[in-house]
Amino acid sequence: MSETTQPIASQIETAVGSIPGWSPIDQLLTLFTLTFASANIGGDVLELGSWCGRSAVALGMAARLSGNTRVHCIDLFPDKDDWYRNEDGTFSFSVTLAGKKYGAYQDQTVWAEPYHRDIVPVYQRYGGTLDAFKEAMRVNGLSDLVTPYRADMETFAATAPSDLKLRLAFIDGDHNYDAVCNEIRLIERFLLPGGWICFDDAFSSYEGVNRAILSELVESGRYCQFQQMTRKLFVARKR
Ligand SMILES: C[S@@+](CC[C@H](N)C(=O)[O-])C[C@H]1O[C@@H](n2cnc3c(N)ncnc32)[C@H](O)[C@@H]1O
């Protein structure tokens, strides 16, 4: 059976098979389906928190099938030397870009076990996470559609084209309450009516993400169609 006649879940599984990351196939399939099914809204797709490109490949595959869609992937893309060990043995990173310092995993730090199991091997295999990301897009023929930005949401929003419109934004970056609230507000500037915001790690073990969803989305009255799929939550901006 050729790849194009395989069920889409198998195509995604093949495409992300060797890409380091955490999102399982059922969640990637849900992201793919919503991205493709919302093509009638128009606009592009944004990902905040891309790591090595695992979820970006699923979004890119849906964008390719939809036509006329680009995927903008924002991440601080930390290099090996950006990581440091905290006094309690957990890990964080900070990246300096254009003279500005960006910290990540400062409140909820990365435990030593997942750091050594999941993060260290990435740097043994690739020059850095941006190299891994670019390689993932290249081998899947997505480099023309999926663009990485080494930035946070604030910097991206300040430099994005003023006519940028989004039909879907997937948030999987900083899990701190204030940061997620700010990201939601910035994304809303570009989000079309009926467009979707998707979260990873919703109502799992990240208090900041949960509180931001409640205060910015549930209580705002501007969003509807809340749907949870394992760790992922999908909400639509009211029309
Ligand atoms: C869990 S990983 C993303 C995994 C990816 N979505 C996937 O499914 O393969 C979280 C990512 O968020 C990035 N990140 C953390 N804080 C960030 C921030 N303030 N702005 C942009 N990216 C950030 C990290 O560098 C990391 O790559």
The ligand as a MOL file (V3000), in Angstrom:
LIG
                    3D

  0  0  0     0  0            999 V3000
M  V30 BEGIN CTAB
M  V30 COUNTS 27 29 0 0 0
M  V30 BEGIN ATOM
M  V30 1 C 6.1630 20.4180 25.3490 0
M  V30 2 S 7.2220 21.2250 24.2670 0 CHG=1
M  V30 3 C 6.2860 21.3150 22.7810 0
M  V30 4 C 6.0560 19.9740 22.1550 0
M  V30 5 C 5.4630 20.0020 20.7630 0
M  V30 6 N 4.2370 20.7740 20.7030 0
M  V30 7 C 5.1990 18.5890 20.3230 0
M  V30 8 O 4.0510 18.1210 20.4680 0
M  V30 9 O 6.1300 17.9270 19.8690 0 CHG=-1
M  V30 10 C 7.1790 22.8700 24.8580 0
M  V30 11 C 7.9890 23.8360 24.0160 0
M  V30 12 O 7.6730 25.1490 24.4360 0
M  V30 13 C 8.8240 25.9480 24.2890 0
M  V30 14 N 8.6420 27.1320 25.1310 0
M  V30 15 C 8.6320 27.2210 26.4800 0
M  V30 16 N 8.3810 28.4760 26.8790 0
M  V30 17 C 8.2130 29.2060 25.7460 0
M  V30 18 C 7.9250 30.5850 25.4790 0
M  V30 19 N 7.7500 31.4710 26.4720 0
M  V30 20 N 7.8100 30.9880 24.1980 0
M  V30 21 C 7.9950 30.1060 23.1820 0
M  V30 22 N 8.2640 28.7870 23.3730 0
M  V30 23 C 8.3760 28.3540 24.6340 0
M  V30 24 C 9.9740 25.0530 24.6740 0
M  V30 25 O 11.1800 25.4710 24.0990 0
M  V30 26 C 9.4990 23.6950 24.1320 0
M  V30 27 O 10.0390 23.4740 22.8700 0
M  V30 END ATOM
M  V30 BEGIN BOND
M  V30 1 1 1 2
M  V30 2 1 2 3
M  V30 3 1 2 10
M  V30 4 1 3 4
M  V30 5 1 4 5
M  V30 6 1 5 6
M  V30 7 1 5 7
M  V30 8 2 7 8
M  V30 9 1 7 9
M  V30 10 1 10 11
M  V30 11 1 11 12
M  V30 12 1 11 26
M  V30 13 1 12 13
M  V30 14 1 13 14
M  V30 15 1 13 24
M  V30 16 1 14 15
M  V30 17 1 14 23
M  V30 18 2 15 16
M  V30 19 1 16 17
M  V30 20 1 17 18
M  V30 21 2 17 23
M  V30 22 1 18 19
M  V30 23 2 18 20
M  V30 24 1 20 21
M  V30 25 2 21 22
M  V30 26 1 22 23
M  V30 27 1 24 25
M  V30 28 1 24 26
M  V30 29 1 26 27
M  V30 END BOND
M  V30 END CTAB
M  END
